[in-house]
Amino acid sequence: MLQALTALLLFQLAGEALVQFFVLPIPGPVIGLALLFAAMSLRPAIADRLRESAAALLQHLSLLFVPAGVGVMLHARLGDDVAQGQPLMTVHAEAEGELAYALEFAAANPDIVQLEA
């Protein structure tokens, strides 16, 4: 089981490395899963060796799942007085790619937030 878990983590690591190297907007574990799928398609024996450990992980998936996400925390409400330079919001992201996407989206859609004097 330890070898199977090590193999799964190595595929995830490979995915993370590819995302970092090529600056991809896709989470590393998704790339790692695609690499694992390709490896199992080319060599079915890999799937046989991982089957028991994967089944054990799937039984406890709800304990391991942490959803990736992006959020915005507002620091002022509509109608509040704010001082110059006071932050109006904070953007949170689980991954660097998600934060980059959120910031690019905000820059491309300036009408989302309107400031009035």
N, C-alpha and C positions, 0 to 999 in steps of 0.2 A: 504494500500500500504506500509506503514511503517513496518508492521509486516512481509510482504513478503520480503522486502529488508533486514530486519534484519535476516530472515531465510537464504536468499542467502549468506549474509556475514558470518553467522555462519558456513555454510557448507564450505565456502572458508577458514575460520579460522581453521576449523577442518583439512582440507587438508594441510594447512601450518604447523599445529602442528605435523601431522603425518610425513611430510617430514623432519622437524627438528629433531624429536625424532628418526626416523629410518634412517636418513641421506640418503634419497632417491634421485636419480638423476632426478626425475620427478617434474615439477613445482607444487607447492601446490594447485593452482586453478584447475589444471587438476584432482588431487586427490579429491578435494572438489566437482568437477562436477560429478565424478564417484560415490561419496557418495550420492549426490543429486539424481542421476539417480537410484541408488539402493533404496533409500528411497521412491521415487515416484513409483517405480515398486512394492514395497511391500505395499504401501499405496497410491492408486490413488487419495485420497482426498487431499493430499499434492499438487499434480499437479494442481488440480482445484483452490486451494487457491493462487498459485503462478502465474497462467496463465496471469491475467491482468497486473500485474507488470512486468512479464517477457516480455510480448508483448511491453510494453512501453519502456523497456530497449533496446530491439532489434531494435526499430525504430531509436534509437540514438546510435547504437553500434559503428559507425565510429568515434564518438566523444570520446568514452570511450576506444577505442582500442589503446594500446601502445605495439608494438611488442617487444617481448623479443629477445635479441640477444647478440652476442659476436662479437667483432671487434678487429682489430690490427691496431695501429697507428705507422707508421714507423717514426723514428727520423733521419735517415740517408739514403741517396740514394746510389745506386750502384756507386762506385768510389769515394765517399766522404772520406776524412781523418777523423778518429775518434780517440779520446783519450782513453787510457785504463780506464775502469770503466764507460765510457759514455754509457748511455742506447741507444740501437739500436731500441727498439720498446717497446710499452706499450700494454698490452692486457686488453680490457675492457669487462665487462660482466654485464648483468642486474641482474643476480641472482648468488648466491654462487655456486649452482650446475653447472651452465653453465661455470663459471670460472674454477671450479675443472675439468670439462670435457676437457676444452680447454688446460689446463696445462698438464693433463695426456696424451692427444693426442700429444702435442708437445714433451713431454718426450719420448713417445713410437715411435715417428717418427723423430729422430734427423737429418735426411737428408733433412728436410724441409728448414732449415736455415743452410747455409754453411758460415763459416768464413774463410777468407784467409788472411795470413799475408803479 
